[in-house]
Amino acid sequence: MGETSISWKHRPDQGAKGSIEIRFSSAHCRICESRHLCTKSQKNPRLLKIRPQKEFEILEKMRTERTHPEFKELYKQRAGIEGTISQATGGFCLRRSRYLGLAKTHLQNIAIACAINLTRLMAWFEGIPKESTRTSRFTCLQNF
């Protein structure tokens, strides 16, 4: 509503990348008729957190790249790999080694890979379809 901020501070956040925190005066926010448009807080004034310009531009570039068909094709490969890793960690205890030493741990990982292949082969022979990725409720609403 045309009010000027009272402070700008650099605040470190997760990963120590940092963001810029912009605060507004509580005196102005308290009497403003459009307060409900700026903040949900009943007591505190408006607070904005923004990324530094360079990080913001990189993030926006990555978001626009996600819409291209080339990215979607590349992401299909990643989704398949993540499904395999999920199956290995959830069903075959990949995260924990039963043995000490690199050679025995490597052998365990090879055995797990063989077990995954056999499990998938048996499912294919029995005609069990692959599980589909869970679709979030928000995505379902968008497709509706």
PAZAPA-4460 file (N, C-alpha, C; in steps of 0.05 Angstrom, whole numbers, plus 32768, in hexadecimal, padded with zeros to 4 digits):
% residues 144
    n_x    n_y    n_z   ca_x   ca_y   ca_z    c_x    c_y    c_z   seq   type   mol
   8010   7FE8   8000   8000   8000   8000   8011   8019   8000     1      M     A
   802A   8017   7FF6   803B   802E   7FF4   804C   8034   800C     2      G     A
   804C   8022   8020   805D   8026   8038   8079   801E   8032     3      E     A
   808C   802B   803F   80A8   8025   803C   80B1   8012   8052     4      T     A
   80C2   7FFF   804B   80CC   7FEC   805E   80DF   7FFA   8072     5      S     A
   80E1   7FED   808A   80F2   7FF9   809E   810E   7FEC   80A0     6      I     A
   8111   7FD3   8096   812B   7FC7   8097   812E   7FB1   8082     7      S     A
   8147   7FAE   8079   814F   7F99   8067   8167   7F8B   8074     8      W     A
   8165   7F71   8079   817C   7F63   8085   8181   7F49   8076     9      K     A
   819B   7F42   8074   81A3   7F29   8069   81A1   7F14   807F    10      H     A
   8192   7EFF   807A   818E   7EE9   808D   8197   7ECF   8081    11      R     A
   81A9   7EC1   808E   81B1   7EA6   8084   819A   7E93   8089    12      P     A
   8194   7E81   8076   8180   7E6D   807A   818C   7E52   8074    13      D     A
   817C   7E3E   806E   8186   7E23   806A   819B   7E22   8055    14      Q     A
   81B1   7E15   805B   81C7   7E13   8048   81D8   7E2C   8047    15      G     A
   81D3   7E3F   8059   81E3   7E57   805C   81E3   7E68   8042    16      A     A
   81CF   7E65   8031   81CD   7E75   8019   81C4   7E91   8020    17      K     A
   81B0   7E92   8031   81A7   7EAC   803A   8190   7EB8   8029    18      G     A
   8181   7EC9   8036   816C   7ED8   8028   816C   7EF4   8034    19      S     A
   815D   7F05   8027   815A   7F20   8030   813F   7F23   803D    20      I     A
   813F   7F2D   8056   8126   7F30   8065   811E   7F4D   8066    21      E     A
   8106   7F53   805D   80FD   7F6E   805C   80E6   7F71   8070    22      I     A
   80E9   7F84   8083   80D4   7F88   8097   80C6   7FA3   8093    23      R     A
   80AD   7FA3   809B   809D   7FBB   809A   8095   7FC3   80B6    24      F     A
   808D   7FDC   80BA   8087   7FE7   80D4   806C   7FDB   80DE    25      S     A
   806D   7FD3   80F8   8055   7FC8   8104   8040   7FDD   8108    26      S     A
   8048   7FF6   810C   8035   800C   810F   8025   8011   80F5    27      A     A
   8032   800F   80DE   8024   8012   80C5   8012   7FFA   80BF    28      H     A
   801C   7FE3   80C5   800D   7FCA   80BE   7FF4   7FC7   80D0    29      C     A
   7FF6   7FD0   80E9   7FE0   7FCD   80FC   7FC7   7FDD   80F3    30      R     A
   7FCB   7FF4   80E7   7FB4   8005   80E0   7FAC   8002   80C3    31      I     A
   7FBB   7FF2   80B4   7FB5   7FF0   8097   7F9C   7FE0   8092    32      C     A
   7F8B   7FEA   8080   7F72   7FDC   807A   7F76   7FC4   8067    33      E     A
   7F8D   7FC3   8059   7F93   7FAD   8047   7FA6   7F99   8053    34      S     A
   7FA8   7F98   806D   7FBA   7F86   807B   7FB6   7F69   8073    35      R     A
   7F9D   7F61   8070   7F97   7F45   8069   7FA3   7F3D   804E    36      H     A
   7FAA   7F50   803D   7FB6   7F4A   8023   7FD4   7F45   8026    37      L     A
   7FE0   7F4F   803B   7FFD   7F4E   803E   8006   7F37   8050    38      C     A
   7FF8   7F33   8067   8001   7F20   807A   7FE9   7F12   8088    39      T     A
   7FEE   7EFA   8091   7FDA   7EEB   80A0   7FDD   7EEF   80BE    40      K     A
   7FF3   7EFA   80C7   7FF9   7EFE   80E3   7FE6   7F13   80EF    41      S     A
   7FDD   7F0E   8107   7FCC   7F22   8115   7FDC   7F38   8122    42      Q     A
   7FF4   7F31   812B   8004   7F45   813A   801C   7F50   812A    43      K     A
   802B   7F3F   811D   8044   7F47   8111   803F   7F56   80F6    44      N     A
   8052   7F68   80EF   804F   7F76   80D6   8058   7F64   80BF    45      P     A
   8055   7F6E   80A7   805D   7F5F   808F   807B   7F5A   808F    46      R     A
   8083   7F43   8086   809F   7F3A   8084   80A2   7F2C   8069    47      L     A
   80B5   7F36   8059   80BB   7F29   803F   80D6   7F1D   8040    48      L     A
   80D9   7F05   8034   80F3   7EF8   8031   80F7   7EF4   8014    49      K     A
   810D   7EFF   8009   8113   7EFC   7FED   812F   7EF1   7FEA    50      I     A
   8135   7EE5   7FD4   8150   7EDB   7FCE   8160   7EF1   7FC1    51      R     A
   817A   7EEF   7FC4   818B   7F02   7FB5   8186   7F00   7F97    52      P     A
   818A   7F15   7F88   8183   7F16   7F6C   818F   7F00   7F5B    53      Q     A
   81A8   7EFA   7F5F   81B5   7EE5   7F4F   81A8   7ECA   7F54    54      K     A
   81A3   7EC3   7F6D   8196   7EA9   7F73   8179   7EA9   7F68    55      E     A
   816B   7EBF   7F69   8150   7EC1   7F5F   8150   7EBC   7F41    56      F     A
   8162   7EC8   7F32   8164   7EC5   7F15   816A   7EA8   7F0E    57      E     A
   817C   7E9B   7F1C   8182   7E7F   7F17   816A   7E6E   7F1C    58      I     A
   815C   7E73   7F32   8144   7E63   7F38   812E   7E67   7F23    59      L     A
   812A   7E7F   7F1A   8116   7E84   7F05   811E   7E76   7EEA    60      E     A
   8138   7E76   7EE4   8141   7E68   7ECC   813C   7E4A   7ECE    61      K     A
   8141   7E3F   7EE5   813C   7E22   7EE9   811E   7E1C   7EE7    62      M     A
   810D   7E2E   7EF1   80F0   7E29   7EF0   80E6   7E2A   7ED4    63      R     A
   80F1   7E3C   7EC3   80E8   7E3D   7EA7   80F3   7E25   7E97    64      T     A
   810B   7E1B   7E9E   8115   7E04   7E90   8105   7DEB   7E96    65      E     A
   80F8   7DEA   7EAD   80E8   7DD2   7EB4   80D0   7DCE   7EA1    66      R     A
   80C8   7DE3   7E93   80B0   7DE1   7E82   80B7   7DD7   7E66    67      T     A
   80D0   7DD5   7E5F   80D8   7DCC   7E44   80D6   7DAE   7E42    68      H     A
   80CF   7DA4   7E2A   80CC   7D87   7E25   80E6   7D77   7E2A    69      P     A
   80FD   7D84   7E24   8117   7D76   7E28   811B   7D70   7E46    70      E     A
   8114   7D83   7E57   8117   7D7F   7E73   8105   7D68   7E7D    71      F     A
   80EC   7D67   7E72   80D9   7D52   7E7A   80E3   7D36   7E72    72      K     A
   80F0   7D34   7E5B   80FB   7D1B   7E52   8112   7D12   7E64    73      E     A
   8123   7D25   7E6B   813A   7D20   7E7D   8130   7D18   7E99    74      L     A
   811A   7D25   7EA2   8110   7D20   7EBC   8103   7D04   7EBE    75      Y     A
   80F8   7CFA   7EA8   80ED   7CDF   7EA8   8102   7CCB   7EAF    76      K     A
   811A   7CCE   7EA5   8130   7CBC   7EAD   8136   7CBE   7ECA    77      Q     A
   8137   7CD7   7ED5   813C   7CDA   7EF1   8127   7CCE   7F02    78      R     A
   810D   7CD0   7EFA   80F7   7CC5   7F09   80FA   7CA6   7F0A    79      A     A
   8102   7C9A   7EF4   8107   7C7D   7EF4   811D   7C75   7F07    80      G     A
   8132   7C84   7F07   8149   7C7E   7F19   8141   7C81   7F36    81      I     A
   8132   7C97   7F3C   8129   7C9B   7F57   8116   7C85   7F60    82      E     A
   8106   7C7A   7F4E   80F5   7C64   7F55   8105   7C4B   7F5D    83      G     A
   811B   7C46   7F4E   812C   7C30   7F54   813A   7C34   7F6F    84      T     A
   8143   7C4C   7F74   8150   7C51   7F8E   813C   7C4E   7FA5    85      I     A
   8124   7C58   7FA1   810F   7C55   7FB5   8109   7C38   7FBB    86      S     A
   8107   7C28   7FA6   8102   7C0B   7FA9   8119   7BFE   7FB8    87      Q     A
   8132   7C06   7FB2   8149   7BF9   7FBE   814B   7C01   7FDC    88      A     A
   8145   7C1A   7FE3   8147   7C22   7FFF   812F   7C18   800F    89      T     A
   8118   7C18   8003   8100   7C10   8012   80FD   7BF2   8015    90      G     A
   8103   7BE3   8000   80FE   7BC7   8000   8116   7BB6   8005    91      G     A
   812E   7BC0   8001   8146   7BB0   8002   815B   7BBB   8015    92      F     A
   8155   7BCF   8025   8167   7BDA   8039   8182   7BE3   802D    93      C     A
   8181   7BF2   8018   819A   7BFB   800B   81AA   7C0D   801C    94      L     A
   819D   7C1D   802D   81AC   7C31   803D   81BE   7C25   8052    95      R     A
   81B9   7C0D   805A   81C9   7C01   806F   81DA   7BEA   8065    96      R     A
   81F3   7BEB   806A   8204   7BD4   8063   8206   7BC0   8079    97      S     A
   8203   7BA7   8073   8205   7B92   8087   8222   7B8B   808D    98      R     A
   8234   7B95   807D   824F   7B8C   807E   8262   7BA4   8083    99      Y     A
   827A   7B9D   808C   828F   7BB1   808E   82A2   7BAE   8076   100      L     A
   82AB   7BC4   806C   82BD   7BC2   8055   82B0   7BC8   803B   101      G     A
   82BF   7BD5   802A   82B5   7BDD   8010   82AE   7BC6   7FFE   102      L     A
   82BE   7BB1   7FFE   82B9   7B9B   7FEB   829F   7B8C   7FF2   103      A     A
   829B   7B87   800C   8282   7B79   8013   8269   7B8B   800F   104      K     A
   826C   7BA5   8015   8256   7BB7   8010   824F   7BB8   7FF3   105      T     A
   8264   7BB9   7FE2   825F   7BB9   7FC5   8251   7B9F   7FBC   106      H     A
   8259   7B89   7FC7   824C   7B70   7FC1   822E   7B70   7FCA   107      L     A
   8229   7B7C   7FE1   820D   7B7E   7FEA   81FD   7B90   7FD7   108      Q     A
   8208   7BA5   7FCD   81FA   7BB7   7FBA   81F5   7BA8   7FA0   109      N     A
   8207   7B98   7F97   8202   7B88   7F7E   81EC   7B74   7F83   110      I     A
   81EC   7B68   7F9B   81D6   7B55   7FA1   81BB   7B63   7FA2   111      A     A
   81BA   7B7B   7FAD   81A1   7B8A   7FAE   8198   7B91   7F91   112      I     A
   81AB   7B99   7F80   81A4   7B9F   7F64   8198   7B86   7F56   113      A     A
   81A4   7B6F   7F5B   819A   7B56   7F50   817E   7B50   7F5A   114      C     A
   817A   7B55   7F74   8160   7B50   7F80   814A   7B62   7F75   115      A     A
   8151   7B7B   7F70   813E   7B8E   7F63   8137   7B84   7F47   116      I     A
   814C   7B7C   7F38   8147   7B73   7F1D   8135   7B5A   7F1D   117      N     A
   813A   7B47   7F2F   812A   7B2F   7F31   810D   7B35   7F39   118      L     A
   810A   7B48   7F4C   80EF   7B50   7F55   80E0   7B5C   7F3E   119      T     A
   80ED   7B6E   7F2F   80DF   7B7B   7F18   80D9   7B66   7F02   120      R     A
   80EB   7B53   7EFE   80E7   7B3F   7EEA   80CF   7B2D   7EF1   121      L     A
   80CD   7B25   7F0A   80B7   7B15   7F14   809C   7B24   7F12   122      M     A
   809D   7B3E   7F18   8085   7B4E   7F15   807C   7B50   7EF8   123      A     A
   8090   7B52   7EE6   808A   7B54   7ECA   807D   7B39   7EC0   124      W     A
   8089   7B23   7EC8   807E   7B08   7EC1   8062   7B05   7ECB   125      F     A
   805C   7B0E   7EE3   8042   7B0B   7EEF   802E   7B20   7EE6   126      E     A
   8037   7B33   7ED6   8025   7B47   7ECB   801D   7B5D   7EDF   127      G     A
   802D   7B60   7EF4   8028   7B75   7F08   8031   7B90   7EFC   128      I     A
   801F   7BA3   7EFA   8028   7BBD   7EEE   8039   7BCD   7F01   129      P     A
   8049   7BDF   7EF5   805A   7BF0   7F05   8048   7C03   7F15   130      K     A
   8051   7C0B   7F2C   8041   7C1E   7F3C   8045   7C3A   7F31   131      E     A
   8030   7C49   7F31   8032   7C64   7F26   803B   7C77   7F3D   132      S     A
   8046   7C8D   7F35   804E   7CA1   7F49   8036   7CAE   7F55   133      T     A
   8037   7CB3   7F6E   8020   7CC0   7F7C   801C   7CDC   7F71   134      R     A
   8004   7CE3   7F6C   7FFD   7CFE   7F62   7FF2   7D0E   7F79   135      T     A
   7FFD   7D26   7F7D   7FF4   7D36   7F93   7FD8   7D40   7F8E   136      S     A
   7FCA   7D48   7FA4   7FAF   7D52   7FA1   7FAF   7D6C   7F91   137      R     A
   7FC3   7D7C   7F94   7FC5   7D96   7F85   7FC7   7D90   7F67   138      F     A
   7FD7   7D7D   7F5F   7FDA   7D76   7F43   7FC0   7D6B   7F38   139      T     A
   7FB2   7D5B   7F48   7F98   7D51   7F3F   7F85   7D67   7F3A   140      C     A
   7F85   7D7B   7F4B   7F73   7D92   7F47   7F7A   7DA2   7F2E   141      L     A
   7F94   7DA4   7F28   7F9D   7DB2   7F10   7F94   7DA4   7EF7   142      Q     A
   7F95   7D89   7EF8   7F8E   7D7A   7EE0   7F6F   7D77   7EDD   143      N     A
   7F60   7D7E   7EF1   7F43   7D7C   7EF1   7F38   7D91   7EE0   144      F     A
***
